[in-house]
Amino acid sequence: MTRTVFCTKYQADMEAMDRPPYPGAKGQTLFETLSKQAWQDWLAHQTMLINEKQLNMMNADDRKYLLSEMDKFLNNEDFDKAEGYVPESE
């Protein structure tokens, strides 16, 4: 049986992640309050930010920026988007 959580991003009961996405307390909190779909959506957005803004994951400031944007994205706050990005039509 699939585990479900009340997803704080989408405000609905949804399929849960298989394991915490990060070690420690932050990862456990995300595991308990975020759906698998919300995490996948963040990973896609994160990849776009890394590519479009040419972020370097060896740079501490770039990693800090991504963590900040992750919190905004997952909490439905105003998060950064890549300039000039046009999503595919549905």
Jmol script that loads the backbone (N, CA, C; Angstrom):
load data "model"
ATOM      1  N   MET A   1       0.837  -1.179   0.000  1.00  0.00           N
ATOM      2  CA  MET A   1       0.000   0.000   0.000  1.00  0.00           C
ATOM      3  C   MET A   1       0.884   1.246   0.000  1.00  0.00           C
ATOM      4  N   THR A   2       0.516   2.213  -0.774  1.00  0.00           N
ATOM      5  CA  THR A   2       1.284   3.436  -0.908  1.00  0.00           C
ATOM      6  C   THR A   2       0.999   4.373   0.263  1.00  0.00           C
ATOM      7  N   ARG A   3       2.070   4.911   0.821  1.00  0.00           N
ATOM      8  CA  ARG A   3       1.940   5.867   1.918  1.00  0.00           C
ATOM      9  C   ARG A   3       1.516   7.217   1.361  1.00  0.00           C
ATOM     10  N   THR A   4       0.634   7.906   2.079  1.00  0.00           N
ATOM     11  CA  THR A   4       0.209   9.237   1.656  1.00  0.00           C
ATOM     12  C   THR A   4       0.537  10.250   2.745  1.00  0.00           C
ATOM     13  N   VAL A   5       0.647  11.499   2.330  1.00  0.00           N
ATOM     14  CA  VAL A   5       0.858  12.620   3.252  1.00  0.00           C
ATOM     15  C   VAL A   5      -0.058  13.756   2.822  1.00  0.00           C
ATOM     16  N   PHE A   6      -0.335  14.658   3.754  1.00  0.00           N
ATOM     17  CA  PHE A   6      -1.014  15.888   3.374  1.00  0.00           C
ATOM     18  C   PHE A   6       0.082  16.827   2.891  1.00  0.00           C
ATOM     19  N   CYS A   7       0.105  17.086   1.587  1.00  0.00           N
ATOM     20  CA  CYS A   7       1.162  17.877   0.965  1.00  0.00           C
ATOM     21  C   CYS A   7       0.955  19.361   1.253  1.00  0.00           C
ATOM     22  N   THR A   8       1.956  19.988   1.859  1.00  0.00           N
ATOM     23  CA  THR A   8       1.868  21.411   2.174  1.00  0.00           C
ATOM     24  C   THR A   8       1.954  22.274   0.915  1.00  0.00           C
ATOM     25  N   LYS A   9       2.542  21.777  -0.147  1.00  0.00           N
ATOM     26  CA  LYS A   9       2.631  22.529  -1.407  1.00  0.00           C
ATOM     27  C   LYS A   9       1.282  22.565  -2.113  1.00  0.00           C
ATOM     28  N   TYR A  10       0.654  21.415  -2.242  1.00  0.00           N
ATOM     29  CA  TYR A  10      -0.582  21.305  -3.014  1.00  0.00           C
ATOM     30  C   TYR A  10      -1.843  21.218  -2.155  1.00  0.00           C
ATOM     31  N   GLN A  11      -1.685  21.239  -0.844  1.00  0.00           N
ATOM     32  CA  GLN A  11      -2.813  21.240   0.085  1.00  0.00           C
ATOM     33  C   GLN A  11      -3.804  20.117  -0.205  1.00  0.00           C
ATOM     34  N   ALA A  12      -3.257  18.896  -0.349  1.00  0.00           N
ATOM     35  CA  ALA A  12      -4.088  17.731  -0.627  1.00  0.00           C
ATOM     36  C   ALA A  12      -3.377  16.482  -0.140  1.00  0.00           C
ATOM     37  N   ASP A  13      -4.129  15.428   0.113  1.00  0.00           N
ATOM     38  CA  ASP A  13      -3.540  14.131   0.424  1.00  0.00           C
ATOM     39  C   ASP A  13      -3.003  13.543  -0.869  1.00  0.00           C
ATOM     40  N   MET A  14      -1.708  13.250  -0.871  1.00  0.00           N
ATOM     41  CA  MET A  14      -1.050  12.767  -2.082  1.00  0.00           C
ATOM     42  C   MET A  14      -0.045  11.682  -1.733  1.00  0.00           C
ATOM     43  N   GLU A  15       0.454  11.006  -2.754  1.00  0.00           N
ATOM     44  CA  GLU A  15       1.456   9.959  -2.556  1.00  0.00           C
ATOM     45  C   GLU A  15       2.720  10.558  -1.946  1.00  0.00           C
ATOM     46  N   ALA A  16       3.245   9.879  -0.923  1.00  0.00           N
ATOM     47  CA  ALA A  16       4.435  10.347  -0.211  1.00  0.00           C
ATOM     48  C   ALA A  16       5.710   9.893  -0.915  1.00  0.00           C
ATOM     49  N   MET A  17       6.801  10.539  -0.573  1.00  0.00           N
ATOM     50  CA  MET A  17       8.117  10.136  -1.075  1.00  0.00           C
ATOM     51  C   MET A  17       8.495   8.789  -0.451  1.00  0.00           C
ATOM     52  N   ASP A  18       9.402   8.079  -1.112  1.00  0.00           N
ATOM     53  CA  ASP A  18       9.843   6.771  -0.619  1.00  0.00           C
ATOM     54  C   ASP A  18      10.811   6.890   0.552  1.00  0.00           C
ATOM     55  N   ARG A  19      11.572   7.990   0.572  1.00  0.00           N
ATOM     56  CA  ARG A  19      12.552   8.208   1.643  1.00  0.00           C
ATOM     57  C   ARG A  19      12.817   9.707   1.749  1.00  0.00           C
ATOM     58  N   PRO A  20      13.397  10.159   2.856  1.00  0.00           N
ATOM     59  CA  PRO A  20      13.702  11.589   2.989  1.00  0.00           C
ATOM     60  C   PRO A  20      14.665  12.036   1.882  1.00  0.00           C
ATOM     61  N   PRO A  21      14.429  13.221   1.312  1.00  0.00           N
ATOM     62  CA  PRO A  21      15.278  13.687   0.217  1.00  0.00           C
ATOM     63  C   PRO A  21      16.624  14.251   0.672  1.00  0.00           C
ATOM     64  N   TYR A  22      16.752  14.563   1.953  1.00  0.00           N
ATOM     65  CA  TYR A  22      17.978  15.099   2.557  1.00  0.00           C
ATOM     66  C   TYR A  22      18.227  14.374   3.862  1.00  0.00           C
ATOM     67  N   PRO A  23      19.477  14.355   4.315  1.00  0.00           N
ATOM     68  CA  PRO A  23      19.741  13.829   5.655  1.00  0.00           C
ATOM     69  C   PRO A  23      19.303  14.835   6.722  1.00  0.00           C
ATOM     70  N   GLY A  24      19.113  14.390   7.924  1.00  0.00           N
ATOM     71  CA  GLY A  24      18.852  15.285   9.047  1.00  0.00           C
ATOM     72  C   GLY A  24      17.411  15.723   9.178  1.00  0.00           C
ATOM     73  N   ALA A  25      17.226  16.717  10.041  1.00  0.00           N
ATOM     74  CA  ALA A  25      15.885  17.188  10.394  1.00  0.00           C
ATOM     75  C   ALA A  25      15.151  17.782   9.192  1.00  0.00           C
ATOM     76  N   LYS A  26      15.846  18.540   8.344  1.00  0.00           N
ATOM     77  CA  LYS A  26      15.202  19.142   7.167  1.00  0.00           C
ATOM     78  C   LYS A  26      14.632  18.066   6.252  1.00  0.00           C
ATOM     79  N   GLY A  27      15.412  17.043   6.000  1.00  0.00           N
ATOM     80  CA  GLY A  27      14.958  15.945   5.151  1.00  0.00           C
ATOM     81  C   GLY A  27      13.769  15.216   5.747  1.00  0.00           C
ATOM     82  N   GLN A  28      13.780  15.019   7.062  1.00  0.00           N
ATOM     83  CA  GLN A  28      12.675  14.339   7.728  1.00  0.00           C
ATOM     84  C   GLN A  28      11.399  15.173   7.657  1.00  0.00           C
ATOM     85  N   THR A  29      11.524  16.485   7.839  1.00  0.00           N
ATOM     86  CA  THR A  29      10.362  17.367   7.748  1.00  0.00           C
ATOM     87  C   THR A  29       9.775  17.324   6.341  1.00  0.00           C
ATOM     88  N   LEU A  30      10.616  17.413   5.325  1.00  0.00           N
ATOM     89  CA  LEU A  30      10.140  17.334   3.943  1.00  0.00           C
ATOM     90  C   LEU A  30       9.464  15.994   3.682  1.00  0.00           C
ATOM     91  N   PHE A  31      10.042  14.919   4.185  1.00  0.00           N
ATOM     92  CA  PHE A  31       9.511  13.569   4.008  1.00  0.00           C
ATOM     93  C   PHE A  31       8.109  13.444   4.603  1.00  0.00           C
ATOM     94  N   GLU A  32       7.881  14.100   5.727  1.00  0.00           N
ATOM     95  CA  GLU A  32       6.609  13.986   6.438  1.00  0.00           C
ATOM     96  C   GLU A  32       5.533  14.941   5.925  1.00  0.00           C
ATOM     97  N   THR A  33       5.918  15.996   5.193  1.00  0.00           N
ATOM     98  CA  THR A  33       4.944  17.032   4.823  1.00  0.00           C
ATOM     99  C   THR A  33       4.857  17.312   3.326  1.00  0.00           C
ATOM    100  N   LEU A  34       5.585  16.592   2.517  1.00  0.00           N
ATOM    101  CA  LEU A  34       5.637  16.906   1.093  1.00  0.00           C
ATOM    102  C   LEU A  34       5.353  15.664   0.258  1.00  0.00           C
ATOM    103  N   SER A  35       4.611  15.845  -0.813  1.00  0.00           N
ATOM    104  CA  SER A  35       4.292  14.719  -1.694  1.00  0.00           C
ATOM    105  C   SER A  35       5.442  14.435  -2.663  1.00  0.00           C
ATOM    106  N   LYS A  36       5.399  13.244  -3.205  1.00  0.00           N
ATOM    107  CA  LYS A  36       6.375  12.851  -4.219  1.00  0.00           C
ATOM    108  C   LYS A  36       6.284  13.792  -5.426  1.00  0.00           C
ATOM    109  N   GLN A  37       5.060  14.157  -5.829  1.00  0.00           N
ATOM    110  CA  GLN A  37       4.854  15.049  -6.975  1.00  0.00           C
ATOM    111  C   GLN A  37       5.460  16.432  -6.723  1.00  0.00           C
ATOM    112  N   ALA A  38       5.252  16.981  -5.528  1.00  0.00           N
ATOM    113  CA  ALA A  38       5.813  18.297  -5.202  1.00  0.00           C
ATOM    114  C   ALA A  38       7.333  18.250  -5.258  1.00  0.00           C
ATOM    115  N   TRP A  39       7.928  17.169  -4.751  1.00  0.00           N
ATOM    116  CA  TRP A  39       9.389  17.056  -4.783  1.00  0.00           C
ATOM    117  C   TRP A  39       9.890  16.943  -6.224  1.00  0.00           C
ATOM    118  N   GLN A  40       9.193  16.162  -7.057  1.00  0.00           N
ATOM    119  CA  GLN A  40       9.589  16.034  -8.458  1.00  0.00           C
ATOM    120  C   GLN A  40       9.465  17.375  -9.180  1.00  0.00           C
ATOM    121  N   ASP A  41       8.411  18.121  -8.863  1.00  0.00           N
ATOM    122  CA  ASP A  41       8.245  19.449  -9.464  1.00  0.00           C
ATOM    123  C   ASP A  41       9.386  20.381  -9.055  1.00  0.00           C
ATOM    124  N   TRP A  42       9.799  20.289  -7.776  1.00  0.00           N
ATOM    125  CA  TRP A  42      10.929  21.112  -7.334  1.00  0.00           C
ATOM    126  C   TRP A  42      12.210  20.707  -8.064  1.00  0.00           C
ATOM    127  N   LEU A  43      12.462  19.419  -8.199  1.00  0.00           N
ATOM    128  CA  LEU A  43      13.682  18.974  -8.872  1.00  0.00           C
ATOM    129  C   LEU A  43      13.745  19.490 -10.310  1.00  0.00           C
ATOM    130  N   ALA A  44      12.621  19.486 -11.005  1.00  0.00           N
ATOM    131  CA  ALA A  44      12.586  20.006 -12.375  1.00  0.00           C
ATOM    132  C   ALA A  44      12.867  21.512 -12.376  1.00  0.00           C
ATOM    133  N   HIS A  45      12.267  22.232 -11.430  1.00  0.00           N
ATOM    134  CA  HIS A  45      12.492  23.681 -11.364  1.00  0.00           C
ATOM    135  C   HIS A  45      13.942  23.978 -10.965  1.00  0.00           C
ATOM    136  N   GLN A  46      14.468  23.201 -10.035  1.00  0.00           N
ATOM    137  CA  GLN A  46      15.858  23.371  -9.608  1.00  0.00           C
ATOM    138  C   GLN A  46      16.811  23.178 -10.791  1.00  0.00           C
ATOM    139  N   THR A  47      16.571  22.151 -11.577  1.00  0.00           N
ATOM    140  CA  THR A  47      17.414  21.882 -12.746  1.00  0.00           C
ATOM    141  C   THR A  47      17.373  23.049 -13.716  1.00  0.00           C
ATOM    142  N   MET A  48      16.164  23.592 -13.930  1.00  0.00           N
ATOM    143  CA  MET A  48      16.035  24.739 -14.819  1.00  0.00           C
ATOM    144  C   MET A  48      16.822  25.935 -14.270  1.00  0.00           C
ATOM    145  N   LEU A  49      16.720  26.200 -12.963  1.00  0.00           N
ATOM    146  CA  LEU A  49      17.464  27.318 -12.370  1.00  0.00           C
ATOM    147  C   LEU A  49      18.969  27.124 -12.521  1.00  0.00           C
ATOM    148  N   ILE A  50      19.436  25.920 -12.238  1.00  0.00           N
ATOM    149  CA  ILE A  50      20.879  25.633 -12.345  1.00  0.00           C
ATOM    150  C   ILE A  50      21.353  25.881 -13.777  1.00  0.00           C
ATOM    151  N   ASN A  51      20.592  25.401 -14.740  1.00  0.00           N
ATOM    152  CA  ASN A  51      21.007  25.539 -16.142  1.00  0.00           C
ATOM    153  C   ASN A  51      20.885  26.971 -16.647  1.00  0.00           C
ATOM    154  N   GLU A  52      19.745  27.581 -16.438  1.00  0.00           N
ATOM    155  CA  GLU A  52      19.496  28.910 -16.999  1.00  0.00           C
ATOM    156  C   GLU A  52      20.323  29.999 -16.317  1.00  0.00           C
ATOM    157  N   LYS A  53      20.564  29.855 -15.015  1.00  0.00           N
ATOM    158  CA  LYS A  53      21.332  30.863 -14.286  1.00  0.00           C
ATOM    159  C   LYS A  53      22.805  30.474 -14.171  1.00  0.00           C
ATOM    160  N   GLN A  54      23.168  29.343 -14.773  1.00  0.00           N
ATOM    161  CA  GLN A  54      24.543  28.851 -14.789  1.00  0.00           C
ATOM    162  C   GLN A  54      25.134  28.796 -13.383  1.00  0.00           C
ATOM    163  N   LEU A  55      24.379  28.152 -12.485  1.00  0.00           N
ATOM    164  CA  LEU A  55      24.837  28.022 -11.107  1.00  0.00           C
ATOM    165  C   LEU A  55      25.904  26.954 -11.004  1.00  0.00           C
ATOM    166  N   ASN A  56      26.825  27.152 -10.076  1.00  0.00           N
ATOM    167  CA  ASN A  56      27.908  26.211  -9.826  1.00  0.00           C
ATOM    168  C   ASN A  56      27.681  25.606  -8.447  1.00  0.00           C
ATOM    169  N   MET A  57      27.427  24.318  -8.390  1.00  0.00           N
ATOM    170  CA  MET A  57      27.129  23.680  -7.119  1.00  0.00           C
ATOM    171  C   MET A  57      28.350  23.539  -6.210  1.00  0.00           C
ATOM    172  N   MET A  58      29.518  23.898  -6.708  1.00  0.00           N
ATOM    173  CA  MET A  58      30.715  23.955  -5.866  1.00  0.00           C
ATOM    174  C   MET A  58      30.776  25.289  -5.118  1.00  0.00           C
ATOM    175  N   ASN A  59      29.976  26.252  -5.543  1.00  0.00           N
ATOM    176  CA  ASN A  59      29.947  27.578  -4.948  1.00  0.00           C
ATOM    177  C   ASN A  59      28.918  27.616  -3.809  1.00  0.00           C
ATOM    178  N   ALA A  60      29.362  27.954  -2.607  1.00  0.00           N
ATOM    179  CA  ALA A  60      28.481  27.970  -1.435  1.00  0.00           C
ATOM    180  C   ALA A  60      27.333  28.959  -1.596  1.00  0.00           C
ATOM    181  N   ASP A  61      27.574  30.102  -2.224  1.00  0.00           N
ATOM    182  CA  ASP A  61      26.508  31.089  -2.425  1.00  0.00           C
ATOM    183  C   ASP A  61      25.418  30.550  -3.352  1.00  0.00           C
ATOM    184  N   ASP A  62      25.806  29.814  -4.393  1.00  0.00           N
ATOM    185  CA  ASP A  62      24.824  29.230  -5.308  1.00  0.00           C
ATOM    186  C   ASP A  62      23.992  28.159  -4.606  1.00  0.00           C
ATOM    187  N   ARG A  63      24.636  27.351  -3.755  1.00  0.00           N
ATOM    188  CA  ARG A  63      23.896  26.326  -2.993  1.00  0.00           C
ATOM    189  C   ARG A  63      22.927  26.977  -2.017  1.00  0.00           C
ATOM    190  N   LYS A  64      23.366  28.051  -1.368  1.00  0.00           N
ATOM    191  CA  LYS A  64      22.510  28.773  -0.431  1.00  0.00           C
ATOM    192  C   LYS A  64      21.303  29.374  -1.169  1.00  0.00           C
ATOM    193  N   TYR A  65      21.558  29.932  -2.354  1.00  0.00           N
ATOM    194  CA  TYR A  65      20.488  30.482  -3.189  1.00  0.00           C
ATOM    195  C   TYR A  65      19.448  29.399  -3.516  1.00  0.00           C
ATOM    196  N   LEU A  66      19.917  28.222  -3.931  1.00  0.00           N
ATOM    197  CA  LEU A  66      18.984  27.147  -4.281  1.00  0.00           C
ATOM    198  C   LEU A  66      18.166  26.690  -3.080  1.00  0.00           C
ATOM    199  N   LEU A  67      18.781  26.598  -1.913  1.00  0.00           N
ATOM    200  CA  LEU A  67      18.036  26.215  -0.707  1.00  0.00           C
ATOM    201  C   LEU A  67      16.954  27.239  -0.392  1.00  0.00           C
ATOM    202  N   SER A  68      17.285  28.506  -0.539  1.00  0.00           N
ATOM    203  CA  SER A  68      16.312  29.566  -0.308  1.00  0.00           C
ATOM    204  C   SER A  68      15.154  29.463  -1.299  1.00  0.00           C
ATOM    205  N   GLU A  69      15.486  29.234  -2.565  1.00  0.00           N
ATOM    206  CA  GLU A  69      14.449  29.111  -3.595  1.00  0.00           C
ATOM    207  C   GLU A  69      13.602  27.856  -3.377  1.00  0.00           C
ATOM    208  N   MET A  70      14.224  26.789  -2.902  1.00  0.00           N
ATOM    209  CA  MET A  70      13.471  25.569  -2.602  1.00  0.00           C
ATOM    210  C   MET A  70      12.426  25.846  -1.530  1.00  0.00           C
ATOM    211  N   ASP A  71      12.823  26.523  -0.472  1.00  0.00           N
ATOM    212  CA  ASP A  71      11.877  26.844   0.603  1.00  0.00           C
ATOM    213  C   ASP A  71      10.726  27.692   0.074  1.00  0.00           C
ATOM    214  N   LYS A  72      11.032  28.673  -0.757  1.00  0.00           N
ATOM    215  CA  LYS A  72       9.983  29.525  -1.327  1.00  0.00           C
ATOM    216  C   LYS A  72       9.047  28.710  -2.226  1.00  0.00           C
ATOM    217  N   PHE A  73       9.625  27.888  -3.090  1.00  0.00           N
ATOM    218  CA  PHE A  73       8.849  27.074  -4.024  1.00  0.00           C
ATOM    219  C   PHE A  73       7.910  26.134  -3.278  1.00  0.00           C
ATOM    220  N   LEU A  74       8.438  25.451  -2.289  1.00  0.00           N
ATOM    221  CA  LEU A  74       7.651  24.444  -1.570  1.00  0.00           C
ATOM    222  C   LEU A  74       6.629  25.059  -0.627  1.00  0.00           C
ATOM    223  N   ASN A  75       6.832  26.303  -0.241  1.00  0.00           N
ATOM    224  CA  ASN A  75       5.891  26.988   0.650  1.00  0.00           C
ATOM    225  C   ASN A  75       4.953  27.927  -0.108  1.00  0.00           C
ATOM    226  N   ASN A  76       4.911  27.802  -1.427  1.00  0.00           N
ATOM    227  CA  ASN A  76       4.021  28.604  -2.273  1.00  0.00           C
ATOM    228  C   ASN A  76       4.243  30.101  -2.116  1.00  0.00           C
ATOM    229  N   GLU A  77       5.493  30.486  -1.916  1.00  0.00           N
ATOM    230  CA  GLU A  77       5.856  31.898  -1.858  1.00  0.00           C
ATOM    231  C   GLU A  77       6.328  32.327  -3.245  1.00  0.00           C
ATOM    232  N   ASP A  78       6.655  33.592  -3.403  1.00  0.00           N
ATOM    233  CA  ASP A  78       7.128  34.106  -4.679  1.00  0.00           C
ATOM    234  C   ASP A  78       8.564  33.630  -4.906  1.00  0.00           C
ATOM    235  N   PHE A  79       8.740  32.633  -5.770  1.00  0.00           N
ATOM    236  CA  PHE A  79      10.066  32.063  -6.028  1.00  0.00           C
ATOM    237  C   PHE A  79      10.608  32.565  -7.355  1.00  0.00           C
ATOM    238  N   ASP A  80      11.918  32.471  -7.511  1.00  0.00           N
ATOM    239  CA  ASP A  80      12.616  32.951  -8.698  1.00  0.00           C
ATOM    240  C   ASP A  80      12.366  32.013  -9.880  1.00  0.00           C
ATOM    241  N   LYS A  81      12.233  32.601 -11.034  1.00  0.00           N
ATOM    242  CA  LYS A  81      12.070  31.834 -12.265  1.00  0.00           C
ATOM    243  C   LYS A  81      13.179  32.255 -13.222  1.00  0.00           C
ATOM    244  N   ALA A  82      13.490  31.407 -14.151  1.00  0.00           N
ATOM    245  CA  ALA A  82      14.525  31.738 -15.132  1.00  0.00           C
ATOM    246  C   ALA A  82      13.991  32.798 -16.085  1.00  0.00           C
ATOM    247  N   GLU A  83      14.769  33.840 -16.318  1.00  0.00           N
ATOM    248  CA  GLU A  83      14.359  34.911 -17.222  1.00  0.00           C
ATOM    249  C   GLU A  83      14.197  34.370 -18.628  1.00  0.00           C
ATOM    250  N   GLY A  84      13.114  34.746 -19.270  1.00  0.00           N
ATOM    251  CA  GLY A  84      12.897  34.353 -20.652  1.00  0.00           C
ATOM    252  C   GLY A  84      12.385  32.947 -20.838  1.00  0.00           C
ATOM    253  N   TYR A  85      12.219  32.184 -19.756  1.00  0.00           N
ATOM    254  CA  TYR A  85      11.727  30.814 -19.882  1.00  0.00           C
ATOM    255  C   TYR A  85      10.244  30.839 -20.205  1.00  0.00           C
ATOM    256  N   VAL A  86       9.857  30.092 -21.221  1.00  0.00           N
ATOM    257  CA  VAL A  86       8.455  29.956 -21.585  1.00  0.00           C
ATOM    258  C   VAL A  86       8.097  28.482 -21.479  1.00  0.00           C
ATOM    259  N   PRO A  87       7.190  28.121 -20.538  1.00  0.00           N
ATOM    260  CA  PRO A  87       6.841  26.707 -20.379  1.00  0.00           C
ATOM    261  C   PRO A  87       6.126  26.171 -21.624  1.00  0.00           C
ATOM    262  N   GLU A  88       6.256  24.873 -21.830  1.00  0.00           N
ATOM    263  CA  GLU A  88       5.579  24.229 -22.958  1.00  0.00           C
ATOM    264  C   GLU A  88       4.068  24.339 -22.776  1.00  0.00           C
ATOM    265  N   SER A  89       3.340  24.452 -23.874  1.00  0.00           N
ATOM    266  CA  SER A  89       1.880  24.489 -23.782  1.00  0.00           C
ATOM    267  C   SER A  89       1.388  23.119 -23.337  1.00  0.00           C
ATOM    268  N   GLU A  90       0.294  23.155 -22.639  1.00  0.00           N
ATOM    269  CA  GLU A  90      -0.252  21.888 -22.141  1.00  0.00           C
ATOM    270  C   GLU A  90      -1.204  21.293 -23.123  1.00  0.00           C
TER     271      GLU A  90
END
end "model"
wireframe off; spacefill off
backbone 0.3
color backbone group
